[in-house]
């Protein structure tokens, strides 16, 4: 997932994506705590993707506030 794809989505779609990423992050942390995780890089990727989504949401909110 890159920022260009995220900018094409609506804020509602971005919020849904953020919720999915938070669930994924929780599941990965749970797997790590129970010792079931094989690939630990997934946690970092999920956090970065969530940060990307939050950044795009903030950009869209700022541009909407600037237009008003």
N, C-alpha and C positions, 0 to 999 in steps of 0.2 A: 504494500500500500504506500503510495507516495502522495505528496501534498497536492499535486495537480489533480489527481483523482478525487481527493477530498474536497477541493474547492468547487468541483462541479456538483456536489451534493447539496441538498437543502439542509437547513439547521435541524429539522426533525430527523432526517436520516443520519446526520452526524451525532445527534444525541443517542439514537438507537445504536449506532456503531460504538459509541463510548460505553454504553451499558454492556454491550457484548464483550468489549475489551476488558472491562472491569471484572466481569464474570470469569473470563478466561484467565486473568491474572490471579484471581482468587483460587481457581482450580489448580493452577500451576504451583502456587504457594502451598496449597494443601498437599499436592503430590510431593513437593520437596520435603515437607515436614514429616510425611509418612515414609519417606525413603523410596518412593516409587518412581521418582523422576530420573530419566536417563539423560535428557538434553537440557542442561541448565540455561542455555542461551535463550530459551523461550520466554523466561521471565523478563529479561532485559528488552527483548523485542516487543513484548506486550506493553511494558511501561512506556517505551518510546512511541509506539503507535498511539497510545492513549494521550500522550503529551501532544502529538501532532494534531489529533482531533480537537483537543482543547484549544490549541493555538488557532486553528482555523475557525472554531466557534467564536473565539474572542475577536478575531479579525472581522468576521461577518457582523458581530454585534457593534464593533466600533464604527464600521462603515455605515451601518444602519443608523447609528446615533448621529453620525456626521451628516448624513443626508437629511435628517429631520430638522 
